[in-house]
Amino acid sequence: MSVESVNSRPTTVAGTLREPPVAGGGLPLLGHGLKLVRDPLGFMAQLRDHGDVVRIRLGPKTVYAVTAPHLTGALALSPDYIIAGPLWESLESLLGKEGVATANGPMHRRQRRTIQPAFRLDAIPDYGPVMAEEAYALVERWRSGRVLDITAESFRVAVRISARCLMRGSYMDDRADRICADLAALFSGMYQRMVVPLGPLYRIPVPSNREFNRALADLHLLVDEIVADRRASGQKPDDLLTALLDATDENGEPIGEQEIHDQVIAILTPGSETVGSVLMSLLLVLTEHPELADKISDEVKGVVGDRPVAFEDVRELTYTANVVVETMRLYPAVWILTRRSVAETDLGGYRIPAGADVIYSPYAVQRDRRSFDRHEEFDPDRWLPGRGAQVPKHAMAPFGVGNRKCPSDHLSMAELTLLTAAIAAAYRFEHAPGSDTRPRIGITLRPRGLKLRALPR
């Protein structure tokens, strides 16, 4: 796909900022939305060839695409941009407006303070036994020799770890599969609503809209059930759900039911979706690069010997962690993000008007040949001590930066490293009939339909 710039170079007037060039190939009404539907990764990856900031159209909107890592970092760190825009509008029906993922300003700062203790480095070891238990339950389940639906398996373990660590209770056991099925339907439909904003047309009762609405209603019902079950139990374990139920607002009053609901959604669903998506990509990597799986298996044996790998071993599993990081570079679960300017701003010498929607792609930034040698080659050794310093600042930020950095970054990294180690130490993998390795592009990025056989070592 080619992306031609309508303006060969940005215009500039003495004493004023430049206007970004416009990407060519837009269509009447849809703008560049159709390109983002047909080949979003290719479209976003080529935009930097036409400028560090490029204008595109999504429906009637003009959107500013930021392509250079130093500017994506500036965008994420600047108070002149808030969480808003096409991505968040498409997610609003799921995440609401009062959760930590979507709130801005003082409410967001208060919510971060409420949830942050659950993700402190010194709190994460308490989650270790749950991570290990779920990792080995997965390993044992795979001994049956049946063909594995990696989408279902990855989401299941991600949801169970998130729920058991942050909202402790057996009431999650029979709800994990429903959450996984609902998320699969929702994140696909939300991406379409972002890039082709047809508004009322999405209320027409065609099958795709009915399935989306069914999944959305069921997920909200599940969250209400989880909160109600905790309250009915009278128990107050030291977990995130207790912190939310005990939280107060700026006036010392208990926070409202809607905020509790949105907070649970914001922590449970995006975290499970992103970890599950990365795990799917990791399993694809282990299947297509068996030599990497062999090296991980050797590292695990060198660290733990014949006993099962445990959370306490994660710090020593440096090669395994580098495989996880390189997977997140090439296959980031969060591949597209949006912001909105609150005032006219200067971004790298370009004028961004007040109220403008701004979009950027971690996938494109993290595969950019300007930032990474052999940019499309999978190389865990690029993250060896000293080598990572060669990467430009903000060119690799899988968990985000600034006050929007994922609060569960350390938890997620430990979880993915432990899961990868346990899996690779037990199995090699091969594709089963019907396995589809093509990227499935929704709000998150993951393999479309991975079907694998686990071969015991």
Beta strands, then each sheet from edge to edge (+ up, - down):
strand 1: 53-58
strand 2: 61-66
strand 3: 81-82
strand 4: 148-149
strand 5: 337-341
strand 6: 345-347
strand 7: 350-352
strand 8: 357-360
strand 9: 427-431
strand 10: 436-441
strand 11: 445-449
strand 12: 451-456
sheet 1: 1+ 2- 8- 5+ 3-
sheet 2: 4+ 12- 9+
sheet 3: 6+ 7-
sheet 4: 10+ 11-
end
